[in-house]
Amino acid sequence: MSAVLRGDFRMALSGVRGSKWRSILTMFGIVVGIVAVVTMVGIGEGVKQQIAGTVDHFGKDLIVVRPKQTVDNSPAKLGQSDVVFGLSSAVNLSNGDTEQVRRTPGVKMISPLGIVPGTIDVNGQVINNAKVFSAGADAPALLSQEIAYGDFWTDKDEDAHYAVLGQKAALSIFDEPVPLGRSFTFRGESFQVRGIFASFANIPFSPTASFDDVAFIPYKTAAKLTNNSTGPYVILAKPESPDKLDGTIHAIQKQLLSTRDGQQDFTVADSRHSLNSGNGLIQLLSMWIFAVAAISLLMGGIGIMNIMLLVVTERMHEIGVRKAVGASSRQILGQFVAEATVLSVVGGIVGIILSTGSVELVRIYTDFKPVISWPAIGIAAGVSIAIGIIFGAIPAIKAARKDPIEALRHE
């Protein structure tokens, strides 16, 4: 670095230190923009990895049959969506659909999953926060989920009054972790706890991929309790062999279409579709956040420009003195560009530090598991610094073009 540049940056640092609070407020937009970009990219990449891990956990040969989506899946409705099992429809499948899928050639395992309305009663005490789902005997195998205590019901017990609880459901209903053998009342019928699931993983944008707070009952029993009024929101299935996945999907589609007069008000897909849906959702969120981040960076650049204009005005007499003793317009330009660069670089460094902290806070306090993306950090920091220098150059050019006589007259 030449002596001139070193002098410019020493003067720039002196100017920044001389007005600390003004400098901090100037850098605020740059800092916010970097934190927004890095945090969102980290969340997006983390969610992608979580969904991909879930797909691998369930198995790539898992077939998901769901109704066609009928609710708005915009960012405002994300809490109602489910990128894994599709709980985002205003209608359900029917119990007849379950039997049609079961009779499809090539299907090895099948389990419907349905939400059963009602409240759980334990010795006269109503448990309001418990959820009751219906499921088939193959549910643990299809979900690749172990039973921590007890066991699940078998095909012969699909009309029995058994229940298998998630770990949070066991605590909320009975206030104990392993209430095997205990009973509760649901819709006027008594159900005995047969097993407790191992803890489910929490998956963002997939509230029904984690069933820790759910009590499962056999789907045939649930159908009798509701007079077949509530069908499953999804049917899970697996083919006899992973090599026959595509053929089995086609066969299920054909079987269900035969009962609907050719009207396809359902979708049949493998778990890869869930991963693609999750990626699409993340991209949509990323677009919104990147727009906010871009505005923040732009406002940060405008803030630097405004402050530098103020600095030029305040130091007009100094500019006149320097020009009077021989400083060139190029040197004056370099002085103020250096100051804008210092503000941008320091703001970029602070933004990088805070963004890594933001990612860790999201990891600690939410179900998201974001990852730090160093390319995103580099791009965000580079863009923010470039914006700061470009916007800071405008006041610097004004200062460099100032007539020294007029500058000396300025008070």
WOGI-V910132 format. One record per pair of residues at least 24 apart in sequence whose C-alpha atoms are under 7 Angstrom apart, sorted by sequence separation. I is the first residue (numbers start at 1). J is the second residue. D is the distance in Angstrom with one decimal. If there is no record, write none. Layout:
i = (I & I)
j = (J & J)
d = (D & D)
This chain:
i = (67 & 111 & 112 & 67 & 111 & 352 & 67 & 111 & 111 & 110 & 111 & 163 & 109 & 161 & 162 & 163 & 164 & 167 & 161 & 162 & 163 & 164 & 165 & 166 & 167 & 161 & 162 & 163 & 164 & 165 & 166 & 167 & 162 & 164 & 165 & 167 & 348 & 304 & 348 & 348 & 130 & 344 & 345 & 344 & 152 & 151 & 152 & 169 & 150 & 151 & 168 & 169 & 344 & 150 & 166 & 167 & 168 & 169 & 344 & 127 & 149 & 150 & 166 & 167 & 169 & 149 & 166 & 341 & 147 & 148 & 149 & 166 & 340 & 341 & 147 & 148 & 165 & 166 & 340 & 147 & 148 & 165 & 146 & 147 & 164 & 165 & 146 & 163 & 164 & 337 & 340 & 145 & 163 & 164 & 163 & 162 & 337 & 337 & 160 & 159 & 337 & 158 & 161 & 336 & 158 & 159 & 160 & 122 & 158 & 159 & 121 & 122 & 158 & 333 & 120 & 121 & 333 & 120 & 121 & 120 & 333 & 119 & 332 & 333 & 118 & 332 & 118 & 330 & 329 & 329 & 324 & 133 & 135 & 323 & 131 & 132 & 133 & 134 & 135 & 136 & 130 & 131 & 132 & 133 & 134 & 135 & 136 & 312 & 58 & 130 & 131 & 132 & 133 & 134 & 135 & 304 & 308 & 320 & 58 & 134 & 320 & 58 & 301 & 305 & 309 & 57 & 297 & 301 & 304 & 305 & 308 & 312 & 320 & 321 & 134 & 304 & 319 & 320 & 302 & 301 & 305 & 317 & 316 & 317 & 317 & 142 & 316 & 317 & 142 & 116 & 116 & 114 & 115 & 114 & 113 & 114 & 112 & 113 & 113 & 83 & 84 & 112 & 113 & 82 & 83 & 85 & 112 & 81 & 82 & 85 & 111 & 112 & 81 & 82 & 84 & 111 & 79 & 110 & 111 & 78 & 110 & 109 & 110 & 109 & 107 & 108 & 107 & 108 & 107 & 108 & 106 & 107 & 106 & 95 & 94 & 95 & 98 & 93 & 94 & 92 & 93 & 92 & 93 & 92 & 107 & 106 & 87 & 104 & 104 & 85 & 101 & 104 & 51 & 50 & 100 & 100 & 47 & 97 & 204 & 204 & 202 & 66 & 66 & 65 & 66 & 64 & 65 & 64 & 65 & 64 & 63 & 64 & 62 & 63 & 62 & 63 & 62 & 61 & 61 & 61 & 84 & 83 & 83 & 83 & 68 & 67 & 68 & 67 & 68 & 66 & 67 & 66 & 65 & 66 & 65 & 64 & 65 & 63 & 64 & 63 & 64 & 63 & 62 & 63 & 61 & 62 & 75 & 60 & 60 & 55 & 52 & 51 & 48 & 44 & 40 & 40 & 36 & 37 & 37 & 36 & 33 & 33 & 33 & 32 & 33 & 30 & 29 & 30 & 29 & 29 & 30 & 29 & 28 & 27 & 26 & 26 & 26 & 26 & 27 & 31 & 35 & 39 & 27 & 30 & 31 & 34 & 35 & 38 & 42 & 30 & 34 & 31 & 32 & 35 & 39 & 23 & 27 & 31 & 35 & 39 & 34 & 47 & 46 & 47 & 12 & 46 & 47 & 46 & 43 & 45 & 46 & 8 & 12 & 43 & 45 & 8 & 12 & 43 & 42 & 43 & 9 & 42 & 8 & 9 & 12 & 42 & 42 & 41 & 41 & 38 & 38 & 37 & 34 & 34 & 30)
j = (91 & 135 & 136 & 92 & 136 & 377 & 93 & 137 & 138 & 138 & 139 & 191 & 138 & 190 & 191 & 192 & 193 & 196 & 191 & 192 & 193 & 194 & 195 & 196 & 197 & 192 & 193 & 194 & 195 & 196 & 197 & 198 & 194 & 196 & 197 & 199 & 381 & 340 & 384 & 385 & 169 & 384 & 385 & 385 & 194 & 194 & 195 & 212 & 194 & 195 & 212 & 213 & 388 & 195 & 211 & 212 & 213 & 214 & 389 & 173 & 195 & 196 & 212 & 213 & 215 & 196 & 213 & 388 & 195 & 196 & 197 & 214 & 388 & 389 & 196 & 197 & 214 & 215 & 389 & 197 & 198 & 215 & 197 & 198 & 215 & 216 & 198 & 215 & 216 & 389 & 392 & 198 & 216 & 217 & 217 & 217 & 392 & 393 & 218 & 218 & 396 & 218 & 221 & 396 & 219 & 220 & 221 & 184 & 220 & 221 & 184 & 185 & 221 & 396 & 184 & 185 & 397 & 185 & 186 & 186 & 399 & 186 & 399 & 400 & 186 & 400 & 187 & 400 & 400 & 401 & 404 & 214 & 216 & 404 & 213 & 214 & 215 & 216 & 217 & 218 & 213 & 214 & 215 & 216 & 217 & 218 & 219 & 395 & 142 & 214 & 215 & 216 & 217 & 218 & 219 & 388 & 392 & 404 & 143 & 219 & 405 & 144 & 387 & 391 & 395 & 144 & 384 & 388 & 391 & 392 & 395 & 399 & 407 & 408 & 222 & 392 & 407 & 408 & 391 & 391 & 395 & 407 & 407 & 408 & 410 & 236 & 410 & 411 & 237 & 222 & 230 & 231 & 232 & 232 & 232 & 233 & 232 & 233 & 234 & 205 & 206 & 234 & 235 & 205 & 206 & 208 & 235 & 205 & 206 & 209 & 235 & 236 & 206 & 207 & 209 & 236 & 205 & 236 & 237 & 205 & 237 & 237 & 238 & 238 & 237 & 238 & 238 & 239 & 239 & 240 & 239 & 240 & 240 & 231 & 231 & 232 & 235 & 231 & 232 & 231 & 232 & 232 & 233 & 233 & 248 & 248 & 233 & 251 & 252 & 234 & 252 & 255 & 203 & 203 & 255 & 256 & 204 & 256 & 367 & 368 & 367 & 233 & 234 & 234 & 235 & 234 & 235 & 235 & 236 & 236 & 236 & 237 & 236 & 237 & 237 & 238 & 238 & 238 & 242 & 245 & 274 & 274 & 277 & 278 & 265 & 265 & 266 & 266 & 267 & 266 & 267 & 267 & 267 & 268 & 268 & 268 & 269 & 268 & 269 & 269 & 270 & 270 & 270 & 271 & 270 & 271 & 285 & 271 & 272 & 271 & 275 & 275 & 279 & 282 & 286 & 289 & 289 & 290 & 293 & 293 & 293 & 294 & 296 & 296 & 297 & 296 & 296 & 297 & 297 & 299 & 300 & 300 & 300 & 300 & 300 & 303 & 304 & 307 & 343 & 347 & 351 & 355 & 344 & 347 & 348 & 351 & 352 & 355 & 359 & 348 & 352 & 350 & 351 & 354 & 358 & 343 & 347 & 351 & 355 & 359 & 355 & 368 & 368 & 369 & 335 & 369 & 370 & 370 & 368 & 370 & 371 & 334 & 338 & 369 & 371 & 335 & 339 & 370 & 370 & 371 & 338 & 371 & 338 & 339 & 342 & 372 & 373 & 373 & 376 & 376 & 377 & 380 & 380 & 381 & 384)
d = (6.9 & 5.9 & 6.0 & 6.2 & 4.4 & 6.7 & 6.2 & 6.9 & 5.7 & 6.1 & 5.5 & 6.1 & 6.2 & 6.8 & 5.3 & 5.8 & 5.8 & 6.5 & 4.8 & 5.0 & 4.7 & 5.6 & 6.5 & 5.9 & 6.4 & 6.5 & 6.0 & 5.7 & 4.7 & 4.9 & 5.1 & 7.0 & 6.0 & 5.5 & 6.1 & 6.3 & 5.3 & 6.9 & 6.7 & 6.6 & 6.3 & 6.8 & 5.8 & 4.8 & 6.6 & 6.1 & 6.0 & 6.3 & 5.9 & 4.8 & 5.1 & 4.2 & 5.1 & 4.2 & 6.0 & 5.3 & 4.7 & 5.6 & 7.0 & 6.3 & 5.4 & 6.5 & 4.1 & 6.7 & 6.4 & 5.1 & 5.4 & 6.6 & 6.7 & 5.7 & 7.0 & 5.4 & 6.3 & 5.4 & 5.8 & 5.2 & 6.1 & 6.3 & 5.7 & 4.4 & 4.7 & 4.4 & 6.2 & 5.5 & 5.9 & 6.1 & 5.7 & 6.4 & 5.1 & 6.6 & 5.0 & 7.0 & 5.4 & 6.8 & 4.8 & 6.0 & 6.1 & 5.5 & 6.9 & 6.1 & 5.9 & 5.0 & 6.9 & 5.1 & 6.6 & 5.0 & 6.4 & 4.9 & 5.7 & 4.6 & 5.7 & 6.3 & 6.8 & 5.1 & 6.6 & 4.9 & 5.9 & 5.7 & 6.4 & 4.9 & 6.9 & 6.1 & 6.9 & 5.1 & 6.8 & 5.2 & 6.2 & 6.8 & 4.6 & 6.5 & 6.3 & 6.6 & 6.4 & 5.8 & 6.6 & 5.7 & 6.2 & 5.5 & 6.3 & 5.9 & 6.6 & 4.9 & 4.8 & 4.9 & 5.0 & 5.4 & 5.9 & 6.9 & 6.7 & 6.5 & 6.1 & 5.8 & 6.4 & 5.5 & 4.9 & 6.4 & 6.4 & 4.4 & 5.5 & 4.5 & 6.7 & 5.5 & 5.5 & 5.2 & 5.1 & 6.6 & 6.1 & 4.9 & 6.7 & 5.0 & 5.9 & 6.2 & 4.5 & 6.5 & 6.2 & 6.0 & 6.5 & 4.7 & 6.5 & 5.5 & 6.6 & 5.3 & 5.3 & 5.0 & 5.8 & 6.9 & 6.4 & 6.8 & 7.0 & 6.9 & 7.0 & 6.2 & 7.0 & 3.9 & 5.1 & 5.3 & 5.6 & 6.2 & 5.5 & 6.0 & 5.8 & 6.0 & 6.1 & 5.4 & 5.5 & 6.8 & 4.2 & 6.4 & 4.2 & 7.0 & 5.8 & 6.0 & 7.0 & 6.3 & 6.7 & 5.3 & 7.0 & 5.6 & 6.4 & 6.9 & 4.2 & 5.3 & 6.7 & 5.3 & 6.8 & 5.7 & 6.0 & 5.1 & 4.6 & 4.8 & 5.6 & 5.9 & 5.6 & 5.4 & 4.5 & 6.9 & 6.8 & 5.4 & 6.3 & 5.7 & 5.4 & 5.8 & 5.8 & 4.7 & 6.7 & 5.8 & 6.5 & 6.6 & 6.0 & 6.6 & 6.0 & 6.6 & 6.9 & 6.6 & 6.6 & 6.6 & 6.7 & 6.9 & 6.6 & 6.3 & 6.4 & 6.3 & 4.7 & 5.6 & 6.5 & 6.8 & 5.0 & 6.0 & 6.4 & 5.0 & 5.7 & 6.7 & 7.0 & 5.0 & 6.1 & 5.8 & 5.2 & 6.1 & 5.5 & 6.1 & 5.0 & 5.5 & 5.8 & 5.4 & 5.5 & 6.1 & 4.7 & 4.1 & 5.9 & 5.6 & 6.1 & 5.5 & 5.7 & 6.7 & 4.6 & 5.8 & 6.7 & 6.9 & 5.4 & 5.7 & 5.9 & 4.5 & 5.6 & 6.5 & 6.4 & 5.7 & 7.0 & 5.7 & 6.9 & 5.9 & 6.3 & 6.2 & 6.5 & 5.7 & 6.6 & 6.8 & 7.0 & 6.2 & 6.0 & 5.6 & 4.5 & 6.7 & 4.9 & 6.4 & 5.0 & 6.8 & 5.3 & 5.2 & 5.8 & 5.9 & 4.9 & 3.8 & 6.7 & 6.5 & 6.9 & 5.5 & 5.6 & 6.9 & 6.3 & 5.5 & 5.7 & 6.2 & 6.8 & 5.9 & 6.3 & 5.4 & 7.0 & 6.1 & 6.8 & 6.6 & 6.8 & 6.5 & 6.9 & 6.5 & 6.5 & 7.0 & 5.0 & 4.2 & 4.4 & 5.6 & 7.0 & 6.6 & 6.9 & 6.7 & 6.8 & 5.2 & 6.9 & 4.1 & 6.7 & 6.5 & 5.3 & 6.6 & 5.9 & 6.8 & 6.4 & 4.8 & 4.3 & 4.2 & 4.7 & 6.7 & 5.6 & 4.7 & 6.1 & 6.9 & 6.8 & 5.3 & 6.0 & 6.9 & 7.0 & 5.9 & 5.8 & 6.7 & 5.5 & 6.4 & 5.9)
